[in-house]
Structures are given as structure tokens and as C-alpha cells.
Amino acid sequence: MSAGEKNLSKERMSELIELALSDKVSFNAIRGEFGLREIEVKNVMRKNLKPKSYIAWRKRIFRKGK
């Protein structure tokens, strides 16, 4: 877990996950708000989503070029 991930409260973590799941928000926008790089966002998602949900999310963002 990165320092940025450790500093997030449960509420902020929930906001991060919600934004990452949104098809309209880019990793750059998430980085601007939370200070986390793309790989860190992916790690947060991997840790907090069910495995199949994470895989589906990764496929979706790959297709959209988020």
C-alpha cells in the first residue's frame, strides 16, 4: 500500500472507488484529486473489488482507453 493509499479515510476511499468505476472520469482526474498514480488506483481497486468485478472493470477501462 502506497503512502497515498494509507492517507485515505474510508469516505475518501469510497469516493475514489466510485470515481474509478465511473466511465467518465480519467486516471488523470483521479490523480489530480487524490494524488494517486494509475497503478495505485488499480491496486486500490484490486484490493476492494471482488475478483470478477475487478477483471470486468479492467477490461472496461482498457476498451475505453481511460
MIPA-678825 format. One record per residue (C-alpha): residue number from 1; chain; residue in three letters; x, y, z. Coordinates in steps of 0.5 Angstrom, whole numbers. Layout:
{NUM "A" "ala" {X Y Z}};
...
This chain:
{1 "A" "met" {0 0 0}};
{2 "A" "ser" {3 7 -2}};
{3 "A" "ala" {3 13 3}};
{4 "A" "gly" {-2 16 -1}};
{5 "A" "glu" {-7 10 0}};
{6 "A" "lys" {-5 10 7}};
{7 "A" "asn" {-8 17 8}};
{8 "A" "leu" {-15 16 5}};
{9 "A" "ser" {-20 16 10}};
{10 "A" "lys" {-26 11 9}};
{11 "A" "glu" {-30 16 6}};
{12 "A" "arg" {-25 18 1}};
{13 "A" "met" {-23 11 -1}};
{14 "A" "ser" {-30 10 -2}};
{15 "A" "glu" {-30 17 -7}};
{16 "A" "leu" {-24 14 -10}};
{17 "A" "ile" {-27 7 -12}};
{18 "A" "glu" {-34 11 -14}};
{19 "A" "leu" {-30 16 -19}};
{20 "A" "ala" {-25 10 -22}};
{21 "A" "leu" {-32 6 -23}};
{22 "A" "ser" {-34 12 -27}};
{23 "A" "asp" {-33 11 -34}};
{24 "A" "lys" {-33 19 -35}};
{25 "A" "val" {-27 20 -30}};
{26 "A" "ser" {-20 19 -33}};
{27 "A" "phe" {-14 17 -29}};
{28 "A" "asn" {-11 24 -29}};
{29 "A" "ala" {-17 27 -26}};
{30 "A" "ile" {-17 22 -20}};
{31 "A" "arg" {-9 24 -20}};
{32 "A" "gly" {-11 31 -19}};
{33 "A" "glu" {-16 30 -14}};
{34 "A" "phe" {-13 24 -10}};
{35 "A" "gly" {-5 25 -12}};
{36 "A" "leu" {-5 17 -14}};
{37 "A" "arg" {-2 14 -20}};
{38 "A" "glu" {-6 10 -25}};
{39 "A" "ile" {-2 4 -22}};
{40 "A" "glu" {-4 6 -15}};
{41 "A" "val" {-11 7 -17}};
{42 "A" "lys" {-11 0 -20}};
{43 "A" "asn" {-8 -3 -13}};
{44 "A" "val" {-14 0 -9}};
{45 "A" "met" {-19 -3 -14}};
{46 "A" "arg" {-16 -10 -14}};
{47 "A" "lys" {-16 -10 -6}};
{48 "A" "asn" {-23 -7 -5}};
{49 "A" "leu" {-27 -10 -11}};
{50 "A" "lys" {-29 -18 -12}};
{51 "A" "pro" {-24 -21 -17}};
{52 "A" "lys" {-29 -22 -22}};
{53 "A" "ser" {-31 -14 -21}};
{54 "A" "tyr" {-24 -12 -22}};
{55 "A" "ile" {-23 -16 -28}};
{56 "A" "ala" {-29 -13 -31}};
{57 "A" "trp" {-27 -6 -29}};
{58 "A" "arg" {-20 -7 -32}};
{59 "A" "lys" {-23 -10 -39}};
{60 "A" "arg" {-28 -4 -39}};
{61 "A" "ile" {-22 1 -38}};
{62 "A" "phe" {-18 -2 -43}};
{63 "A" "arg" {-23 -2 -48}};
{64 "A" "lys" {-25 6 -46}};
{65 "A" "gly" {-17 8 -46}};
{66 "A" "lys" {-19 11 -40}};
